Amino acid sequence: MKAYEKLLLQNKAWAAEKLQTDEHYFSRQSREQKPEFFWIGCSDSRVPANEVTNTEPGDIFVHRNVANLVVNTDLNMLSVLQFAVEVLEVSNIIVCGHYGCGGVKAAMTQKSYGMLNKWLRNIKDIYRLHREEVDGIGNEEKRVDRLVELNVMEQVLNLAKTSIVQTAWKKRQSPVIHGWVYDLEDGILQDIIRLDHTFSIDPIYRFEE
């Protein structure tokens, strides 16, 4: 059996199991989605949002990219953000990184990765801003993990810099933005940073109506 055929079989088994437990499961799912959470996570296959939070389909609206970045020129991410905040009106946004992130590790080297270099430049900029702290850590693995945390914190701030979030904060005092880091070693999520509508952003980044 080919790998993709196994996935299709597993899908049928999963669907049958859901119906056995609740015959109306898919009919409810098909009507609408009203998630409370918007998840911006890393593309790493070991950190699926629903699995690590033990939630059901429909609970979390998800966007994933390499190293969970919020880049102000990324129209894909910004489009998903706008839909989540303005249409779905999520009450929480979660930026979730993970320790041992390959994208963060790559950004800390001088190795060229072709097209990926342009994406990793965003992490290199964070590394440059915090170089003294990060380089002062003796253990290489812990250096990477600290930059993972700093990266998550920076992406949370990047969300607060968007007109999408600022407008929502003015109109409905929501969403709350959370920065989490997932530990691959024990499966636990670490709460690193949290911002809400009371956050006073630097006036340079503030949008006026």
N, CA and C of each residue as an Amber inpcrd file, in Angstrom:
protein
   627
   0.8470000  -1.2070000   0.0000000   0.0000000   0.0000000   0.0000000
   0.8770000   1.2510000   0.0000000   0.5280000   2.1970000  -0.8640000
   1.2700000   3.4500000  -0.9430000   0.8830000   4.3550000   0.2190000
   1.7940000   5.2690000   0.5520000   1.6020000   6.1240000   1.7300000
   0.3210000   6.9450000   1.6320000   0.0460000   7.5030000   0.4590000
  -1.1430000   8.3480000   0.3370000  -2.4310000   7.5170000   0.4250000
  -2.3610000   6.2600000  -0.0120000  -3.5260000   5.3870000   0.0930000
  -3.8510000   5.0830000   1.5500000  -2.7910000   4.9630000   2.3490000
  -2.9870000   4.7460000   3.7860000  -3.7060000   5.9340000   4.4180000
  -3.3520000   7.1460000   3.9830000  -4.0130000   8.3400000   4.5180000
  -5.5110000   8.3260000   4.2030000  -5.8580000   7.9300000   2.9860000
  -7.2610000   7.8870000   2.5910000  -8.0360000   6.8530000   3.4070000
  -7.4150000   5.7150000   3.6550000  -8.0520000   4.6910000   4.4830000
  -8.2360000   5.1740000   5.9180000  -7.2080000   5.8360000   6.4350000
  -7.3000000   6.3620000   7.7990000  -8.3840000   7.4300000   7.9030000
  -8.5650000   8.2010000   6.8410000  -9.6310000   9.1950000   6.8300000
 -11.0050000   8.5360000   6.9440000 -11.2030000   7.4730000   6.1940000
 -12.4890000   6.7620000   6.2420000 -12.7450000   6.1830000   7.6280000
 -11.6920000   5.6540000   8.2340000 -11.8300000   5.0930000   9.5800000
 -12.1500000   6.1920000  10.5920000 -11.5000000   7.3250000  10.4400000
 -11.7500000   8.4640000  11.3420000 -13.1850000   8.9620000  11.2100000
 -13.6580000   9.1240000   9.9640000 -15.0150000   9.6010000   9.7290000
 -16.0510000   8.6280000  10.2940000 -15.8100000   7.3400000  10.1100000
 -16.7330000   6.3300000  10.6280000 -16.7800000   6.3590000  12.1490000
 -15.6230000   6.5520000  12.7710000 -15.5590000   6.6130000  14.2290000
 -16.3180000   7.8200000  14.7580000 -16.1840000   8.9600000  14.0790000
 -16.8980000  10.1620000  14.4950000 -18.4070000   9.9580000  14.4200000
 -18.8630000   9.3510000  13.3260000 -20.2980000   9.1160000  13.1470000
 -20.8380000   8.1100000  14.1530000 -20.0210000   7.1500000  14.5230000
 -20.4380000   6.1560000  15.5000000 -20.6740000   6.8010000  16.8620000
 -19.8410000   7.7960000  17.1690000 -19.9750000   8.5030000  18.4410000
 -21.0920000   9.5340000  18.4040000 -21.2090000  10.2130000  17.2510000
 -22.1890000  11.2980000  17.1120000 -22.6470000  11.3520000  15.6500000
 -23.8650000  10.9100000  15.3870000 -24.3440000  10.8180000  14.0050000
 -24.5360000  12.1870000  13.3440000 -24.6020000  13.2350000  14.1390000
 -24.7950000  14.5820000  13.5860000 -23.4990000  15.3860000  13.5250000
 -22.3670000  14.7430000  13.7950000 -21.0930000  15.4560000  13.8880000
 -20.7860000  16.2550000  12.6250000 -20.8260000  15.6290000  11.4710000
 -20.4470000  16.3100000  10.2350000 -21.5170000  17.2790000   9.7530000
 -22.7700000  16.9930000  10.0310000 -23.8260000  17.9360000   9.6320000
 -23.6900000  19.2460000  10.4010000 -23.2910000  19.1590000  11.6720000
 -23.0440000  20.3810000  12.4460000 -21.8140000  21.1110000  11.9290000
 -20.7530000  20.3590000  11.6490000 -19.5110000  20.9620000  11.1620000
 -19.7240000  21.7000000   9.8440000 -20.6140000  21.1870000   9.0060000
 -20.7820000  21.7470000   7.6670000 -21.5550000  23.0590000   7.6480000
 -22.2370000  23.4000000   8.7360000 -23.0950000  24.5910000   8.7300000
 -22.2800000  25.8790000   8.7590000 -21.3610000  25.9950000   9.6860000
 -20.5550000  27.2100000   9.8080000 -19.3750000  26.9440000  10.7320000
 -18.4150000  27.8600000  10.7120000 -17.3430000  27.8110000  11.6980000
 -17.3980000  29.0740000  12.5300000 -17.2280000  28.9130000  13.8220000
 -17.1990000  30.0570000  14.7310000 -16.1140000  29.8260000  15.7740000
 -14.8510000  29.7530000  15.3280000 -13.7670000  29.4760000  16.2760000
 -13.4930000  30.6640000  17.1880000 -13.0760000  30.3620000  18.3880000
 -12.6910000  31.4040000  19.3410000 -11.2240000  31.7830000  19.1750000
 -10.4510000  30.8900000  18.5540000  -9.0070000  31.0630000  18.4940000
  -8.5010000  31.1210000  17.0530000  -7.5010000  31.9810000  16.8340000
  -6.7410000  32.0050000  15.5970000  -5.3080000  31.6480000  15.9530000
  -4.7880000  30.6130000  15.3100000  -3.4720000  30.0540000  15.6270000
  -2.4980000  30.3650000  14.4950000  -1.4020000  31.0400000  14.8080000
  -0.3180000  31.2470000  13.8600000   0.8450000  30.3840000  14.3480000
   1.0740000  29.2850000  13.6540000   2.0540000  28.3240000  14.1270000
   3.1230000  28.0140000  13.1050000   4.0920000  27.2330000  13.5330000
   5.1600000  26.7910000  12.6470000   4.6540000  25.6490000  11.7640000
   5.2010000  25.5540000  10.5710000   4.8130000  24.4870000   9.6450000
   5.2930000  23.1090000  10.0860000   6.1340000  23.0500000  11.0960000
   6.6770000  21.7770000  11.5750000   5.5550000  20.7610000  11.7990000
   5.7260000  19.5800000  11.2220000   4.6840000  18.5500000  11.2640000
   4.4140000  18.0060000  12.6640000   5.3120000  18.3070000  13.6050000
   5.1530000  17.7860000  14.9640000   4.3420000  18.6930000  15.8730000
   3.8490000  19.8230000  15.3310000   3.1230000  20.7750000  16.1750000
   1.7640000  21.1330000  15.5490000   0.8680000  20.1450000  15.4130000
  -0.4630000  20.4310000  14.8700000  -1.3550000  21.0720000  15.9380000
  -1.9950000  22.1640000  15.5920000  -2.7400000  22.9560000  16.5760000
  -3.7950000  22.1520000  17.3260000  -4.6450000  21.4250000  16.6020000
  -5.7190000  20.6940000  17.2690000  -5.1970000  19.5880000  18.1770000
  -4.1400000  18.9330000  17.7350000  -3.5980000  17.8290000  18.5280000
  -3.0160000  18.3160000  19.8490000  -2.1680000  19.3390000  19.7990000
  -1.4630000  19.7490000  21.0180000  -2.3730000  20.4870000  21.9940000
  -3.5130000  20.9910000  21.5180000  -4.4660000  21.6650000  22.4040000
  -5.6660000  20.7820000  22.7280000  -5.6870000  19.5740000  22.1580000
  -6.7760000  18.6270000  22.3890000  -8.1390000  19.2420000  22.0790000
  -8.2110000  19.9120000  20.9180000  -9.4520000  20.5440000  20.4970000
  -9.9970000  19.8620000  19.2390000 -11.2460000  20.1850000  18.9220000
 -11.9280000  19.5820000  17.7870000 -11.8110000  20.4670000  16.5500000
 -12.0060000  19.8950000  15.3480000 -12.1240000  20.7240000  14.1460000
 -13.2260000  21.7670000  14.3520000 -12.9420000  22.9950000  13.9520000
 -13.8930000  24.0780000  14.1590000 -13.5710000  24.9530000  15.3460000
 -12.6800000  24.4820000  16.2240000 -12.3360000  25.2580000  17.4210000
 -11.2390000  26.2850000  17.1580000 -10.3370000  25.9820000  16.2090000
  -9.1800000  26.8440000  15.9800000  -9.0230000  27.1180000  14.4850000
  -8.9500000  28.3860000  14.1250000  -8.6450000  28.8130000  12.7640000
  -7.1300000  28.8910000  12.6550000  -6.5460000  28.3060000  11.6140000
  -5.0930000  28.0660000  11.6170000  -4.3860000  28.6530000  10.3960000
  -3.2490000  29.2690000  10.6660000  -2.2860000  29.6570000   9.6320000
  -0.9160000  29.1930000  10.0930000  -0.1590000  28.5650000   9.1910000
   1.1720000  28.0780000   9.5660000   2.1930000  28.4490000   8.5070000
   3.3880000  28.7700000   8.9540000   4.5070000  29.0290000   8.0500000
   5.8110000  28.6800000   8.7660000   6.9070000  28.7420000   8.0460000
   8.2050000  28.4070000   8.6430000   8.5360000  29.3880000   9.7690000
   8.6640000  28.8680000  10.9780000   9.0550000  29.6330000  12.1710000
   7.9910000  30.6190000  12.6320000   6.7230000  30.3720000  12.2730000
   5.5790000  31.1440000  12.8040000   5.7930000  32.6550000  12.7740000
   6.0770000  33.1750000  11.5920000   6.3650000  34.6010000  11.4520000
   5.1230000  35.4140000  11.0860000   5.1120000  36.6550000  11.5680000
   4.1070000  37.6500000  11.1880000   4.8630000  38.7480000  10.4640000
   4.8420000  38.6850000   9.1330000   5.6190000  39.5960000   8.2980000
   4.6750000  40.5930000   7.6300000   5.0210000  41.8880000   7.7310000
   4.0790000  42.9150000   7.2790000   3.9200000  43.0040000   5.7630000
   4.7020000  42.2290000   5.0160000   4.5370000  42.1850000   3.5660000
   3.9780000  40.8380000   3.0970000   3.6360000  39.9780000   4.0300000
   3.1100000  38.6510000   3.7010000   1.5930000  38.7470000   3.5230000
   1.1480000  38.8820000   2.2780000  -0.2830000  39.0610000   2.0040000
  -1.0900000  37.8280000   2.3760000  -0.4840000  36.6750000   2.3030000
  -1.1710000  35.4480000   2.7140000  -1.5410000  35.5220000   4.1880000
  -0.5410000  35.7560000   5.0300000  -0.7890000  35.8260000   6.4660000
  -1.7530000  36.9530000   6.8080000  -1.5610000  38.1230000   6.1880000
  -2.4140000  39.2750000   6.4890000  -3.8650000  39.0320000   6.0730000
  -4.0550000  38.3110000   4.9760000  -5.4150000  37.9920000   4.5260000
  -6.1040000  37.0510000   5.5140000  -5.3660000  36.0660000   5.9930000
  -5.9250000  35.1370000   6.9750000  -6.2090000  35.8660000   8.2800000
  -5.2940000  36.7440000   8.6730000  -5.4880000  37.5410000   9.8930000
  -6.7470000  38.4020000   9.7860000  -6.9030000  39.0620000   8.6650000
  -8.0760000  39.9230000   8.4910000  -9.3670000  39.1140000   8.5540000
  -9.3750000  37.9590000   7.9000000 -10.5700000  37.1180000   7.9290000
 -10.8720000  36.6560000   9.3500000  -9.8250000  36.2500000  10.0770000
 -10.0090000  35.7650000  11.4450000 -10.5510000  36.8540000  12.3670000
  -9.9990000  38.0670000  12.2310000 -10.3510000  39.1510000  13.1530000
 -11.6520000  39.8500000  12.7550000 -11.8210000  40.1300000  11.4670000
 -12.9620000  40.9420000  11.0330000 -14.2030000  40.1300000  10.6740000
 -14.0110000  38.9220000  10.1590000 -15.1640000  38.1050000   9.7650000
 -15.5370000  37.1070000  10.8610000 -14.5600000  36.3220000  11.2910000
 -14.8250000  35.3330000  12.3330000 -14.8900000  35.9570000  13.7270000
 -14.2790000  37.1290000  13.8780000 -14.2400000  37.8540000  15.1520000
 -13.7160000  36.9650000  16.2940000 -12.5670000  36.3490000  16.0410000
 -11.9510000  35.5360000  17.0900000 -11.6340000  36.4040000  18.2960000
 -11.6610000  35.8050000  19.4650000 -11.3710000  36.5700000  20.6850000
  -9.9410000  36.3600000  21.1660000  -9.2380000  35.3830000  20.5620000
  -7.8490000  35.1190000  20.9350000  -7.0180000  34.7910000  19.6980000
  -5.8280000  35.3800000  19.6290000  -4.8480000  35.0130000  18.6160000
  -3.6530000  34.4060000  19.3360000  -3.2100000  33.2520000  18.8640000
  -2.0710000  32.5670000  19.4750000  -0.9420000  32.4650000  18.4610000
   0.2140000  33.0130000  18.8000000   1.4220000  32.7600000  18.0230000
   2.1690000  31.6550000  18.7540000   2.3310000  30.5120000  18.1010000
   2.9550000  29.3740000  18.7700000   4.2230000  28.9330000  18.0540000
   5.3480000  29.0910000  18.7300000   6.6120000  28.5450000  18.2460000
   6.8990000  27.2440000  18.9580000   8.0540000  26.6700000  18.7010000
   8.4260000  25.4480000  19.4060000   9.9380000  25.3930000  19.5820000
  10.3470000  24.8470000  20.7060000  11.7650000  24.7110000  20.9920000
  12.4130000  23.7830000  19.9680000  13.6640000  24.0880000  19.6210000
  14.3680000  23.3090000  18.6120000  13.9080000  23.6000000  17.1960000
  13.2980000  24.7560000  16.9630000  12.7640000  25.1040000  15.6380000
  13.8810000  25.1400000  14.5880000  13.6960000  24.3820000  13.5130000
  14.7040000  24.3290000  12.4590000  14.8970000  25.6570000  11.7540000
  13.8160000  26.4310000  11.5900000  13.9330000  27.7370000  10.9500000
  14.7790000  28.6930000  11.7750000  14.5770000  28.6780000  13.0940000
  15.3670000  29.5320000  13.9840000  16.8240000  29.0830000  13.9760000
  17.0550000  27.7840000  14.0280000  18.4270000  27.2610000  13.9680000
  19.1250000  27.7250000  12.6990000  18.4250000  27.6090000  11.5670000
  19.0100000  27.9880000  10.2770000  19.3590000  29.4670000  10.2510000
  18.5080000  30.2930000  10.8480000  18.7370000  31.7390000  10.8430000
  19.9520000  32.1390000  11.6700000  20.3880000  31.2670000  12.5460000
  21.5330000  31.5720000  13.4010000  22.8600000  31.1730000  12.7530000
  22.8060000  30.6550000  11.5270000  24.0210000  30.2440000  10.8210000
  24.2850000  31.1740000   9.6410000  25.4270000  30.9620000   9.0030000
  25.7630000  31.7250000   7.7930000  25.4950000  30.9040000   6.5230000
  24.8850000  29.7640000   6.6840000  24.6000000  28.9060000   5.5350000
  23.5220000  29.5150000   4.6530000  23.6960000  29.4070000   3.3340000
  22.7080000  29.9200000   2.3840000  21.6770000  28.8410000   2.0760000
  20.3970000  29.2340000   2.1220000  19.3050000  28.3070000   1.8570000
  18.4750000  28.7400000   0.6440000  19.0870000  29.5060000  -0.2490000
  18.3750000  29.9230000  -1.4480000  17.2270000  30.8650000  -1.1380000
  16.0640000  30.5780000  -1.7040000  14.8910000  31.4300000  -1.5110000
  14.5330000  31.6070000  -0.0420000  14.7970000  30.5940000   0.7470000
  14.4590000  30.6550000   2.1690000  15.2420000  31.7450000   2.8980000
  16.3700000  32.1740000   2.3370000  17.1670000  33.2300000   2.9750000
  16.3350000  34.4790000   3.2400000  15.4740000  34.8180000   2.2950000
  14.6590000  36.0430000   2.4230000  13.6890000  35.9370000   3.5860000
  13.1640000  34.7450000   3.8080000  12.2370000  34.5270000   4.9210000
  12.9850000  34.5260000   6.2560000  14.1270000  33.8520000   6.2840000
  14.8940000  33.7520000   7.5200000  15.5070000  35.0800000   7.9380000
  15.6100000  36.0210000   7.0090000  16.1470000  37.3490000   7.3350000
  15.3570000  37.9910000   8.4660000  14.0620000  37.6960000   8.5260000
  13.2330000  38.2470000   9.5980000  13.6970000  37.7590000  10.9690000
  14.1250000  36.5120000  11.0430000  14.6280000  35.9780000  12.3080000
  16.0350000  36.4930000  12.5880000  16.8390000  36.6210000  11.5500000
  18.1820000  37.1730000  11.7240000  18.1230000  38.5820000  12.3100000
  17.1370000  39.3680000  11.9030000  16.9900000  40.7180000  12.4530000
  16.7090000  40.6730000  13.9470000  15.9040000  39.7100000  14.3780000
  15.6200000  39.5510000  15.8060000  16.8950000  39.1200000  16.5420000
  17.6320000  38.2080000  15.9290000  18.9040000  37.7510000  16.5040000
  19.8600000  38.9290000  16.6810000  19.9350000  39.7950000  15.6710000
  20.8300000  40.9590000  15.7450000  20.4380000  41.8680000  16.9150000
  19.1380000  42.0640000  17.1270000  18.6730000  42.9410000  18.1970000
  18.9880000  42.3760000  19.5790000  19.0560000  41.0560000  19.6800000
  19.2580000  40.4060000  20.9760000  20.5490000  39.5870000  21.0070000
  21.4920000  39.9440000  20.1570000  22.7100000  39.1440000  19.9990000
  23.4820000  38.9920000  21.3030000  23.6060000  40.0570000  22.0690000
  24.3960000  39.9940000  23.2980000  23.8030000  38.9800000  24.2690000
  22.4660000  39.0190000  24.4270000  21.8160000  38.0760000  25.3390000
  21.9400000  36.6400000  24.8300000  21.6200000  36.4310000  23.5470000
  21.6140000  35.0730000  22.9940000  23.0220000  34.4760000  22.9770000
  23.9970000  35.2490000  22.4990000  25.3740000  34.7410000  22.4180000
  26.0040000  34.5480000  23.7910000  25.4080000  35.1800000  24.7970000
  25.9220000  35.0290000  26.1540000  25.5070000  33.7190000  26.8060000
  24.6480000  32.9640000  26.1480000  24.1970000  31.6720000  26.6710000
  25.1840000  30.6010000  26.2190000  25.7560000  29.8640000  27.1500000
  26.8240000  28.9200000  26.8360000  26.3910000  27.7150000  26.0320000
  25.2000000  27.1940000  26.3100000  24.7240000  25.9790000  25.6610000
  24.0480000  26.3000000  24.3290000  24.4860000  25.6230000  23.2570000
  23.9560000  25.9280000  21.9210000  22.4560000  25.6720000  21.8250000
  21.9920000  24.5890000  22.3820000  20.5640000  24.2710000  22.3320000
  19.7450000  25.3170000  23.0590000  20.2480000  25.7900000  24.1870000
  19.5310000  26.8060000  24.9500000  19.5690000  28.1570000  24.2330000
  20.6360000  28.4210000  23.4690000  20.6780000  29.6440000  22.6710000
  19.5550000  29.6420000  21.6420000  19.4020000  28.5060000  20.9730000
  18.3270000  28.3830000  19.9810000  16.9700000  28.5600000  20.6490000
  16.7870000  27.9060000  21.7880000  15.4970000  27.9770000  22.4740000
  15.1770000  29.3930000  22.9420000  16.2000000  30.1320000  23.3540000
  15.9370000  31.5190000  23.7650000  15.5350000  32.3670000  22.5640000
  16.1690000  32.1460000  21.4180000  15.7870000  32.8990000  20.2330000
  14.3890000  32.4940000  19.7640000  14.0210000  31.2490000  19.9800000
  12.6460000  30.8230000  19.6940000  11.6680000  31.6700000  20.5100000
  11.9580000  31.8510000  21.7940000  11.0910000  32.6560000  22.6580000
  11.0590000  34.1110000  22.2060000  12.2260000  34.6640000  21.9100000
  12.3060000  36.0570000  21.4690000  11.5740000  36.2530000  20.1350000
  11.6620000  35.2510000  19.2790000  10.9610000  35.3160000  17.9980000
   9.4490000  35.3630000  18.2080000   8.9340000  34.5180000  19.0890000
   7.4980000  34.5200000  19.3920000   7.0700000  35.8730000  19.9370000
   7.8540000  36.4270000  20.8360000   7.5360000  37.7300000  21.4160000
   7.4790000  38.8120000  20.3410000   8.4250000  38.7490000  19.4070000
   8.4720000  39.7510000  18.3320000   7.2660000  39.6160000  17.4030000
   6.8400000  38.3840000  17.1390000   5.6880000  38.1900000  16.2530000
   4.3970000  38.6610000  16.9080000   4.2930000  38.5020000  18.2110000
   3.1410000  39.0430000  18.9410000   3.1060000  40.5630000  18.8020000
   4.2600000  41.1950000  18.9460000   4.3400000  42.6420000  18.7710000
   4.0140000  43.0400000  17.3340000   4.4440000  42.2300000  16.3720000
   4.1380000  42.5220000  14.9720000   2.6400000  42.5030000  14.7150000
   1.9180000  41.6180000  15.3880000   0.4590000  41.6080000  15.2590000
  -0.1420000  42.9010000  15.8010000   0.3820000  43.3600000  16.9340000
  -0.1260000  44.5970000  17.5290000   0.1510000  45.8050000  16.6480000
   1.1450000  45.6960000  15.7730000   1.4830000  46.7990000  14.8730000
   0.5370000  46.8940000  13.6740000  -0.2900000  45.8880000  13.4440000
  -1.1520000  45.9000000  12.2630000  -2.3960000  46.7480000  12.4990000
  -2.8690000  47.3860000  11.4490000  -4.1190000  48.1550000  11.5430000
  -5.3020000  47.2370000  11.8010000  -5.2090000  45.9900000  11.3800000
  -6.2910000  45.0130000  11.5850000  -6.5430000  44.8140000  13.0730000
  -5.4950000  44.5440000  13.8180000  -5.6320000  44.3250000  15.2600000
  -5.9730000  45.6250000  15.9720000  -5.3180000  46.7070000  15.6180000
  -5.5780000  47.9820000  16.2900000  -7.0260000  48.4350000  16.1190000
  -7.5840000  48.2360000  14.9400000  -8.9830000  48.6010000  14.6990000
  -9.9140000  47.7440000  15.5450000  -9.6240000  46.4390000  15.6210000
 -10.4480000  45.5430000  16.4370000 -10.3660000  45.9110000  17.9150000
  -9.1790000  46.2840000  18.3700000  -9.0330000  46.6970000  19.7640000
  -9.8800000  47.9310000  20.0600000  -9.9470000  48.8540000  19.1320000
 -10.7520000  50.0700000  19.3370000 -12.2430000  49.7570000  19.3010000
 -12.6470000  48.8770000  18.4040000 -14.0770000  48.6070000  18.2070000
 -14.6610000  47.6680000  19.2440000 -13.9220000  46.6030000  19.6070000
 -14.5240000  45.5830000  20.4800000 -13.5960000  45.1090000  21.6030000
 -12.4780000  45.8260000  21.8080000 -11.5270000  45.4960000  22.8760000
 -11.0770000  44.0310000  22.8170000 -10.9390000  43.5410000  21.6230000
 -10.5610000  42.1480000  21.3900000  -9.9100000  42.0930000  20.0060000
  -9.0530000  41.1270000  19.7480000  -8.7160000  39.9070000  20.4850000
  -7.5330000  40.0930000  21.4270000  -7.3790000  39.1370000  22.3300000
  -6.1720000  39.0340000  23.1460000  -5.1350000  38.2510000  22.3310000
  -3.8890000  38.7230000  22.3620000  -2.8200000  38.0550000  21.6050000
  -1.9030000  37.3240000  22.5860000  -1.6930000  36.0450000  22.3300000
  -0.8750000  35.2020000  23.1970000   0.3650000  34.7220000  22.4460000
   1.4830000  34.6470000  23.1450000   2.6850000  34.0470000  22.5930000
   3.0320000  32.7940000  23.3790000   2.9870000  31.6520000  22.6960000
   3.2580000  30.3710000  23.3430000   4.4420000  29.6780000  22.6780000
   5.0870000  28.8020000  23.4330000   6.1420000  27.9480000  22.8750000
   5.8540000  26.5130000  23.2820000   5.8780000  25.6310000  22.3060000
   5.6110000  24.2050000  22.5260000   6.9230000  23.4680000  22.7270000
   6.9480000  22.6090000  23.7310000   8.1500000  21.8210000  24.0230000
   7.9800000  20.4210000  23.4340000   8.7740000  20.1060000  22.4350000
   8.6960000  18.7950000  21.7920000   9.0600000  17.6630000  22.7380000
   9.8120000  17.9660000  23.7820000  10.2930000  16.9370000  24.7040000
   9.2060000  16.4170000  25.6420000   8.2400000  17.3050000  25.9940000
   7.2120000  16.8610000  26.9420000   5.7860000  17.1850000  26.5010000
   5.6450000  17.8640000  25.3580000   4.3140000  18.1610000  24.8400000
   3.5930000  19.3000000  25.5380000   4.3090000  20.0760000  26.3500000
   3.6780000  21.1490000  27.1230000   3.8730000  22.4960000  26.4380000
   2.8060000  23.3110000  26.4610000   2.8470000  24.6710000  25.9260000
   3.2460000  25.6500000  27.0280000   4.2140000  26.5030000  26.7210000
   4.6680000  27.5290000  27.6630000   4.0650000  28.8730000  27.2720000
   3.4630000  29.5620000  28.2460000   2.8680000  30.8830000  28.0270000
   3.9700000  31.9320000  28.2130000   4.3570000  32.6060000  27.1140000
   5.5130000  33.5110000  27.1350000   5.1120000  34.9820000  27.2670000
   4.0680000  35.3820000  26.5470000   3.6880000  36.7990000  26.5110000
   2.2030000  36.9090000  26.1920000   1.5740000  37.9830000  26.6730000
   0.1660000  38.2150000  26.3870000  -0.0840000  39.7160000  26.2510000
  -0.7810000  40.1160000  25.1900000  -1.1310000  41.5200000  24.9770000
  -2.6330000  41.6330000  24.7450000  -3.2370000  42.7130000  25.2480000
  -4.6450000  42.9700000  24.9450000  -4.8310000  44.4220000  24.5510000
  -6.0740000  44.8790000  24.4910000  -6.3860000  46.2110000  23.9690000
  -5.8340000  47.3420000  24.8310000  -5.4010000  47.0110000  26.0590000
  -4.8310000  48.0520000  26.9270000  -3.3550000  48.2980000  26.6400000
  -2.7750000  47.4870000  25.7620000  -1.3540000  47.6200000  25.4500000
  -1.0860000  48.9510000  24.7500000  -0.0870000  49.6740000  25.2440000
   0.2740000  50.9710000  24.6650000   1.4040000  50.7760000  23.6620000
   1.0380000  50.7470000  22.4000000   2.0340000  50.5150000  21.3600000
   2.8110000  51.7980000  21.0790000   4.0480000  51.6490000  20.6680000
   4.8820000  52.7920000  20.2910000   4.1320000  53.6250000  19.2510000
   4.0220000  54.9400000  19.4560000   3.2780000  55.8060000  18.5240000
   3.7200000  55.6910000  17.0730000   4.9630000  55.2680000  16.8400000
   5.4390000  55.0920000  15.4550000   4.5680000  54.1090000  14.6950000
   4.0540000  53.1100000  15.4330000   3.2840000  52.0480000  14.7850000
   1.7700000  52.2300000  14.9350000   1.3490000  53.3130000  15.5740000
  -0.0680000  53.5030000  15.8550000  -0.7920000  54.1020000  14.6490000
  -1.9500000  53.5140000  14.3460000  -2.7930000  54.0260000  13.2610000
  -3.9550000  54.8260000  13.8240000  -4.2070000  55.9840000  13.2630000
  -5.3320000  56.8140000  13.6680000  -6.4540000  56.6610000  12.6570000
  -7.6820000  56.7080000  13.1270000  -8.8230000  56.5880000  12.2140000
  -9.0350000  57.8870000  11.4450000
